[in-house]
Amino acid sequence: MKILVTGGAGFIASHIVDKYIEKNYEVVVVDNLSSGKRENVNANAKFYLGDITDANFLDSVFSKEKPDIVNHHAAQAVVPFSVKYPEKDIQVNIIGTLNILESAKKHEVKKVIYSNSGGAGYGNPQYLPLDESHPINPISPYGIDKHTAEHYLQLYNNLYKIKFVSLRYANVYGPRQDPSGEAGVVSIFTNKLLKNEQPFIFGDGSQTRDYVYVKDVVSANLLATESSVLDNKCFNIGTGIQTSTQQIFNMLKEISSSQLSPIYQSERPGDAKASCLNIEKIKSFGWNPEYTLEQGLKETVDYFKSIISKTNLRNATLAIPIQGDKILLGMKKKGFGIGKLNGFGGKQQENEHIDDTAIRELEEEIGLKTTRQGIRKMAEIDFFFPHREDRSWDQTVHIYLVDSWTCNPVESDEMSFEWHSVNNIPFARMWNDDFYWLPLILKGKRLKATFNFAADNNSIETKQITEL
């Protein structure tokens, strides 16, 4: 059997792809990589880079691959974005789903499994736990659009006999969840604690959610794939247990052996005080969550530890030395994203020898007079712009190591500096219209830097650098 998975490079769907591969299904992944990562895609799955809003692209994939089942996880899932740009949310979550259903109809797909929201669709709860009969009262365009797509699934089943299963997820957490942007609290807390940074809690921490581990979500999708008893029905997927934000923090603090305390901030407008799903319906068909919260959190922490340990660049400081500990990062045009660089998830490429054309072009561009030896590429890093409304990962930083590098004194409108260094000096360049370039200096094994951003001359000056 062949299964096409949309959004298969993302957090949840990539785990589902892994399970399908493990079960010896033939798997095709469609993803535009707007939030997913290519490295998440199982090597045994066939990958198509493209967007579900492109009907012609989808039709060509369906025509070539002829899937038996579609597992639809591609979505615009950022609630504030949907509020600001409701038409864009409609384009992905409704029109994109319609494109899939039209291709499914044309190419005789047997079943569509749909990932829905178990919180955004119901809106403010009238009672807890929320069962599938709870009134649908979304309070965001995202909630409206995800639920609207569910109606289209029912319609296409009535008109064209395409079977469907809609799975309404609680708060899913686990490995591969991105800790930046609109991420889940588990990945945010875990990432912060392991990096020895204090997480924020909005409110007093008493707000509750239903946290379900990603592997339990995978097993629900597998049941929906392999069994006909779930066909043409909607199901809540969660644990039925309320857990407070403070409890999550306390458990992660203990698991990660951290001594940090959270920073409490004002409650965010619109955040529900409590949410929890009733899962009795899906349990009656043979599904139960198998992972306790403690087990899931431990596996999540172990995953983030492995990611951080592989990424030695987290211990580097982006800097040009000017005087003593004073550091300036020269920028050519407006734009500021350096504060998020420590949160990257780049892939290591140790000892990969490269052509130094890019560095030579850079030196010529700004008039550097340098001598250097032993250049090799270390990594490519996806760079996040926190000020961008679409929260896109739309920039790549290329990191190099230079065994020795001597730079003559340079003065320009943007910066002045000189240095002489040996023993693996990191060097980075970002290219697009916003950013100029950045050398890196590794001043110690582990450093923490506090930056001041000067908007008048597009520079960042370090306020303090401390070795951890």
C-alpha positions as CSV (number, residue, x, y, z in Angstrom):
1,M,0.0,0.0,0.0
2,K,1.2,3.5,-0.9
3,I,0.6,6.4,1.5
4,L,1.1,10.1,0.6
5,V,1.9,12.2,3.7
6,T,1.5,16.0,3.4
7,G,3.7,18.0,5.8
8,G,5.8,14.9,6.2
9,A,8.9,16.9,7.1
10,G,7.2,18.4,10.1
11,F,7.3,17.6,13.7
12,I,4.3,15.2,14.0
13,A,4.0,13.9,10.4
14,S,7.7,12.9,10.2
15,H,7.2,10.5,13.1
16,I,4.2,9.1,11.3
17,V,6.3,8.6,8.2
18,D,8.9,6.7,10.2
19,K,6.2,4.4,11.5
20,Y,4.8,3.8,8.0
21,I,8.3,2.9,6.8
22,E,8.8,0.6,9.8
23,K,5.5,-1.2,8.8
24,N,6.8,-1.6,5.2
25,Y,4.4,0.8,3.6
26,E,5.5,2.7,0.5
27,V,5.6,6.4,1.5
28,V,5.6,9.6,-0.5
29,V,6.1,12.9,1.4
30,V,5.0,16.4,0.1
31,D,6.3,19.4,2.0
32,N,7.2,23.0,1.2
33,L,9.7,23.1,4.1
34,S,8.2,26.4,5.4
35,S,8.3,24.9,8.9
36,G,9.4,21.3,8.3
37,K,13.0,20.2,7.9
38,R,14.4,18.1,5.1
39,E,16.5,16.1,7.6
40,N,13.3,15.0,9.4
41,V,12.2,13.0,6.3
42,N,12.9,9.3,6.4
43,A,15.5,8.3,3.8
44,N,13.3,5.5,2.6
45,A,10.4,7.9,1.8
46,K,10.1,9.6,-1.6
47,F,10.2,13.4,-1.2
48,Y,8.5,16.1,-3.3
49,L,9.2,19.7,-2.5
50,G,6.1,21.7,-3.1
51,D,3.0,23.4,-1.7
52,I,-0.5,22.1,-1.2
53,T,-1.9,25.4,-2.4
54,D,-0.5,24.6,-5.9
55,A,-3.2,22.4,-7.4
56,N,-1.2,21.6,-10.5
57,F,1.8,20.4,-8.5
58,L,-0.4,18.2,-6.3
59,D,-2.1,16.7,-9.3
60,S,1.2,15.8,-10.9
61,V,2.3,14.1,-7.8
62,F,-1.0,12.2,-7.4
63,S,-0.9,11.3,-11.1
64,K,2.6,9.9,-10.8
65,E,2.4,8.2,-7.4
66,K,-1.2,6.9,-7.3
67,P,-1.4,6.8,-3.5
68,D,-4.0,4.6,-1.8
69,I,-4.3,6.7,1.3
70,V,-3.4,10.4,2.0
71,N,-2.4,11.4,5.5
72,H,-2.9,15.2,5.5
73,H,-0.8,17.1,8.1
74,A,0.4,20.1,6.0
75,A,-1.1,23.3,7.6
76,Q,-0.7,26.9,8.5
77,A,-0.7,26.3,12.3
78,V,0.2,29.7,13.8
79,V,-2.9,31.1,15.5
80,P,-1.7,34.8,15.7
81,F,-0.7,34.6,12.0
82,S,-4.3,33.5,11.1
83,V,-5.7,36.4,13.0
84,K,-3.6,38.9,11.2
85,Y,-3.8,37.2,7.8
86,P,-7.0,35.2,7.7
87,E,-7.0,35.1,3.9
88,K,-3.6,33.4,3.9
89,D,-4.8,30.9,6.5
90,I,-7.8,30.1,4.3
91,Q,-5.5,29.6,1.3
92,V,-3.5,26.8,3.1
93,N,-6.0,25.2,5.5
94,I,-9.1,25.3,3.4
95,I,-8.0,25.7,-0.3
96,G,-5.0,23.5,0.3
97,T,-7.2,20.8,1.7
98,L,-9.7,21.1,-1.2
99,N,-6.8,20.7,-3.6
100,I,-5.9,17.5,-1.9
101,L,-9.5,16.3,-1.9
102,E,-9.8,17.1,-5.6
103,S,-6.7,15.2,-6.5
104,A,-7.9,12.3,-4.2
105,K,-11.2,12.2,-6.1
106,K,-9.5,12.4,-9.5
107,H,-6.9,9.7,-8.7
108,E,-9.2,7.3,-6.7
109,V,-7.7,7.7,-3.3
110,K,-9.4,5.4,-0.8
111,K,-9.1,7.3,2.4
112,V,-7.9,10.7,3.7
113,I,-6.6,10.9,7.3
114,Y,-6.8,14.5,8.6
115,S,-5.0,16.2,11.5
116,N,-7.3,18.6,13.2
117,S,-7.1,20.8,16.3
118,G,-8.7,19.6,19.5
119,G,-8.6,23.0,21.1
120,A,-8.9,25.7,18.5
121,G,-12.0,24.2,17.0
122,Y,-14.0,23.9,20.2
123,G,-13.1,27.4,21.4
124,N,-13.7,28.4,25.0
125,P,-14.9,25.2,26.7
126,Q,-18.4,25.1,28.1
127,Y,-17.5,22.0,30.0
128,L,-14.4,19.8,30.6
129,P,-13.2,17.4,29.4
130,L,-14.3,18.4,25.8
131,D,-15.9,15.5,23.9
132,E,-16.6,15.4,20.2
133,S,-20.2,16.6,20.8
134,H,-19.0,19.8,22.4
135,P,-20.3,22.9,20.4
136,I,-17.9,24.1,17.8
137,N,-17.2,27.7,18.5
138,P,-13.7,28.7,17.2
139,I,-12.2,32.0,18.4
140,S,-9.6,32.3,15.7
141,P,-9.5,32.0,11.9
142,Y,-7.2,29.0,12.3
143,G,-9.8,27.2,14.4
144,I,-12.6,28.1,11.8
145,D,-10.5,26.9,8.9
146,K,-9.3,23.7,10.4
147,H,-12.9,22.8,11.3
148,T,-14.2,23.9,7.9
149,A,-11.9,21.4,6.2
150,E,-13.4,18.7,8.3
151,H,-16.8,19.5,6.8
152,Y,-15.3,19.2,3.3
153,L,-14.0,15.7,4.2
154,Q,-17.6,14.7,5.2
155,L,-18.9,16.3,2.0
156,Y,-16.5,14.4,-0.3
157,N,-17.3,11.2,1.5
158,N,-21.0,11.8,0.8
159,L,-20.5,12.8,-2.8
160,Y,-17.6,10.7,-3.9
161,K,-17.3,7.9,-1.3
162,I,-13.8,9.0,-0.2
163,K,-13.4,7.7,3.3
164,F,-11.9,9.9,6.0
165,V,-10.8,10.0,9.6
166,S,-10.4,13.3,11.4
167,L,-8.1,13.3,14.4
168,R,-8.5,16.3,16.8
169,Y,-5.2,16.6,18.6
170,A,-4.6,17.9,22.1
171,N,-1.3,19.6,22.9
172,V,1.2,17.3,21.1
173,Y,4.9,17.3,22.3
174,G,8.0,15.3,21.7
175,P,11.2,15.0,19.7
176,R,11.6,17.2,16.6
177,Q,9.3,19.9,17.9
178,D,10.8,23.3,17.1
179,P,11.4,25.4,20.2
180,S,11.1,28.7,18.3
181,G,8.2,30.7,17.2
182,E,4.7,29.4,18.1
183,A,6.1,26.2,19.5
184,G,4.7,24.1,22.3
185,V,5.6,24.9,25.9
186,V,7.4,21.6,26.4
187,S,9.9,22.2,23.6
188,I,10.4,25.8,24.7
189,F,11.0,25.0,28.3
190,T,13.3,22.0,27.5
191,N,15.4,24.1,25.1
192,K,15.8,26.9,27.6
193,L,16.6,24.8,30.6
194,L,19.3,22.8,28.7
195,K,20.8,26.0,27.5
196,N,20.8,27.4,31.1
197,E,18.3,30.1,30.2
198,Q,15.2,31.0,32.3
199,P,11.9,30.2,30.5
200,F,8.9,32.5,30.7
201,I,5.6,31.5,32.1
202,F,2.6,33.7,31.2
203,G,0.4,34.1,34.2
204,D,0.8,32.2,37.4
205,G,1.4,28.8,35.8
206,S,-2.0,27.4,36.9
207,Q,-3.5,27.2,33.3
208,T,-3.9,23.6,32.2
209,R,-3.7,21.7,29.0
210,D,-3.9,18.1,27.8
211,Y,-0.4,17.0,26.8
212,V,-0.2,14.0,24.5
213,Y,3.2,12.4,23.4
214,V,3.9,12.3,19.7
215,K,4.3,8.6,19.6
216,D,0.8,8.1,20.9
217,V,-0.4,10.4,18.1
218,V,1.5,8.2,15.7
219,S,-0.3,5.1,17.0
220,A,-3.7,6.8,16.5
221,N,-2.7,7.5,12.9
222,L,-1.7,4.0,12.4
223,L,-5.0,2.7,13.7
224,A,-6.8,5.1,11.4
225,T,-4.7,3.8,8.5
226,E,-5.1,0.1,9.1
227,S,-8.6,-0.2,10.5
228,S,-11.9,0.5,8.9
229,V,-13.7,0.9,12.3
230,L,-12.6,4.6,12.5
231,D,-13.7,5.4,9.0
232,N,-15.9,8.5,8.4
233,K,-15.7,9.6,12.1
234,C,-14.0,12.4,14.1
235,F,-12.0,11.6,17.2
236,N,-10.2,13.4,20.0
237,I,-6.6,12.4,20.5
238,G,-5.2,13.2,23.9
239,T,-4.9,11.8,27.4
240,G,-7.9,13.1,29.2
241,I,-5.6,14.5,31.9
242,Q,-5.2,18.2,32.8
243,T,-1.6,19.3,33.6
244,S,-0.7,22.8,34.5
245,T,2.1,24.8,33.0
246,Q,3.8,25.0,36.3
247,Q,3.7,21.2,36.6
248,I,5.3,20.9,33.2
249,F,8.1,23.2,34.2
250,N,8.7,21.5,37.5
251,M,8.9,18.0,35.8
252,L,11.3,19.3,33.1
253,K,13.4,21.1,35.7
254,E,13.9,17.8,37.6
255,I,14.5,15.7,34.5
256,S,17.1,18.1,33.1
257,S,18.7,18.6,36.6
258,S,18.3,22.3,36.2
259,Q,18.5,24.8,39.1
260,L,16.7,27.6,37.2
261,S,13.4,29.2,38.1
262,P,10.9,30.6,35.5
263,I,10.2,34.2,34.9
264,Y,6.5,35.0,35.4
265,Q,4.9,37.5,33.0
266,S,1.4,38.8,32.5
267,E,-1.2,36.5,31.1
268,R,-1.6,36.7,27.3
269,P,-5.0,37.9,26.1
270,G,-7.1,35.1,24.6
271,D,-5.2,32.2,26.4
272,A,-7.7,29.7,27.7
273,K,-7.5,29.0,31.4
274,A,-8.1,25.2,31.0
275,S,-8.4,22.7,28.2
276,C,-8.7,18.9,28.2
277,L,-10.1,16.3,25.8
278,N,-12.4,13.5,26.5
279,I,-11.0,10.4,24.7
280,E,-13.6,7.8,25.5
281,K,-14.8,7.6,21.9
282,I,-11.4,6.6,20.5
283,K,-10.8,4.3,23.4
284,S,-13.9,2.4,22.6
285,F,-12.3,1.6,19.2
286,G,-9.2,0.2,20.8
287,W,-6.8,3.2,21.1
288,N,-5.2,4.3,24.3
289,P,-2.3,6.6,25.0
290,E,0.6,4.4,26.2
291,Y,3.1,7.0,27.4
292,T,2.9,8.6,30.7
293,L,3.8,12.3,30.8
294,E,7.0,11.6,32.7
295,Q,8.1,9.0,30.1
296,G,7.3,11.4,27.2
297,L,9.1,14.3,28.8
298,K,12.2,12.2,29.5
299,E,12.4,11.1,25.9
300,T,11.9,14.7,24.8
301,V,14.7,16.0,27.1
302,D,17.0,13.2,25.9
303,Y,16.3,14.2,22.3
304,F,17.1,17.9,22.9
305,K,20.3,16.9,24.8
306,S,21.5,14.9,21.8
307,I,20.7,17.8,19.4
308,I,22.6,20.3,21.5
309,S,25.6,18.1,22.1
310,K,25.9,17.6,18.3
311,T,25.9,21.4,17.7
312,N,29.2,22.7,19.0
313,L,28.5,26.0,17.3
314,R,26.1,26.9,20.1
315,N,29.3,27.6,22.2
316,A,30.6,30.2,19.8
317,T,30.1,33.9,20.0
318,L,29.4,35.9,16.9
319,A,31.8,38.8,17.2
320,I,34.4,41.2,15.8
321,P,36.8,42.3,18.6
322,I,37.3,46.0,18.7
323,Q,38.7,46.9,22.1
324,G,39.1,44.4,24.9
325,D,35.7,42.8,25.5
326,K,33.8,45.3,23.3
327,I,32.4,43.7,20.2
328,L,30.6,45.2,17.2
329,L,28.7,43.3,14.5
330,G,28.7,45.3,11.3
331,M,25.5,45.3,9.3
332,K,24.9,46.8,5.9
333,K,21.1,47.2,5.9
334,K,18.3,47.2,8.4
335,G,17.2,44.0,10.0
336,F,18.0,42.3,13.3
337,G,17.9,38.6,14.0
338,I,21.1,37.8,15.8
339,G,19.3,37.3,19.1
340,K,17.8,34.1,17.7
341,L,21.0,32.6,16.3
342,N,21.6,30.5,19.5
343,G,18.4,28.7,18.7
344,F,19.4,27.4,15.4
345,G,19.2,23.7,14.3
346,G,21.9,23.4,11.7
347,K,23.4,20.2,10.4
348,Q,27.1,19.5,11.1
349,Q,29.4,19.0,8.2
350,E,32.8,18.6,9.9
351,N,36.0,18.7,7.9
352,E,34.3,19.2,4.6
353,H,36.8,21.0,2.4
354,I,35.4,23.8,0.3
355,D,36.3,26.3,-2.3
356,D,37.2,29.6,-0.6
357,T,35.6,31.7,-3.4
358,A,32.9,33.1,-1.1
359,I,35.5,34.3,1.5
360,R,37.7,35.9,-1.2
361,E,34.7,37.7,-2.7
362,L,33.8,39.0,0.8
363,E,37.3,40.2,1.4
364,E,37.3,42.1,-1.9
365,E,33.9,43.5,-1.2
366,I,34.9,45.2,2.0
367,G,38.6,45.7,1.3
368,L,40.1,43.2,3.8
369,K,43.8,42.5,3.5
370,T,44.2,39.0,5.0
371,T,46.3,35.9,5.1
372,R,44.7,32.6,6.1
373,Q,45.2,28.9,6.0
374,G,43.1,25.7,6.4
375,I,39.6,26.8,5.4
376,R,36.9,24.2,5.7
377,K,33.1,24.2,6.0
378,M,31.7,23.3,9.4
379,A,27.9,23.7,9.1
380,E,24.9,25.3,7.5
381,I,22.4,26.9,9.9
382,D,18.8,27.8,9.3
383,F,18.5,31.4,10.6
384,F,15.2,32.7,12.1
385,F,14.0,36.3,11.9
386,P,11.9,36.9,14.9
387,H,10.6,40.3,13.6
388,R,9.2,38.7,10.5
389,E,5.4,38.3,10.6
390,D,5.5,34.9,8.8
391,R,8.1,33.6,11.3
392,S,9.9,31.9,8.4
393,W,13.2,30.2,8.4
394,D,14.3,32.0,5.3
395,Q,18.0,32.5,5.7
396,T,21.0,30.2,5.7
397,V,24.2,31.0,7.6
398,H,27.3,29.3,6.3
399,I,30.0,28.5,8.9
400,Y,33.6,27.9,8.1
401,L,36.7,27.1,10.2
402,V,40.0,28.8,9.5
403,D,43.1,27.4,11.0
404,S,44.9,30.7,11.0
405,W,43.9,34.2,9.9
406,T,45.6,37.6,10.1
407,C,43.6,40.7,9.3
408,N,45.2,44.1,8.7
409,P,43.6,47.2,10.3
410,V,40.4,48.2,8.5
411,E,38.2,51.2,8.9
412,S,34.9,51.9,7.1
413,D,31.6,53.6,7.7
414,E,30.4,50.5,9.5
415,M,33.3,49.2,11.5
416,S,36.9,49.3,12.3
417,F,39.0,46.3,13.6
418,E,42.1,44.2,13.4
419,W,43.1,40.8,14.6
420,H,45.6,38.0,14.4
421,S,44.4,34.6,15.4
422,V,45.3,30.9,15.1
423,N,43.7,27.6,15.9
424,N,40.3,27.1,14.4
425,I,38.8,30.6,14.0
426,P,35.1,30.3,13.0
427,F,33.9,32.5,10.2
428,A,30.4,33.1,9.0
429,R,28.6,34.8,6.1
430,M,24.9,35.4,5.6
431,W,23.8,36.5,2.2
432,N,20.6,38.2,1.3
433,D,19.5,41.8,1.1
434,D,19.2,42.4,4.8
435,F,22.5,41.3,6.2
436,Y,26.2,41.9,5.4
437,W,28.6,39.5,7.0
438,L,29.9,38.3,10.4
439,P,33.2,36.8,11.5
440,L,33.1,34.7,14.6
441,I,35.6,34.6,17.4
442,L,35.6,31.6,19.8
443,K,36.6,33.3,23.0
444,G,36.1,30.3,25.3
445,K,34.5,26.9,25.5
446,R,31.1,28.3,26.7
447,L,30.2,32.0,26.5
448,K,27.1,34.0,27.3
449,A,26.8,37.4,25.5
450,T,24.4,40.2,26.2
451,F,23.9,42.5,23.2
452,N,22.7,46.1,22.7
453,F,21.3,46.8,19.3
454,A,22.0,50.4,17.9
455,A,19.3,51.1,15.4
456,D,21.0,54.4,14.3
457,N,24.0,52.7,12.8
458,N,22.7,49.1,12.5
459,S,25.3,47.7,14.9
460,I,25.2,45.4,17.9
461,E,27.6,46.2,20.8
462,T,28.1,43.6,23.5
463,K,27.1,44.8,27.0
464,Q,28.6,41.9,28.7
465,I,30.5,38.6,27.9
466,T,30.8,36.0,30.5
467,E,32.3,32.5,30.3
468,L,30.0,29.8,31.7
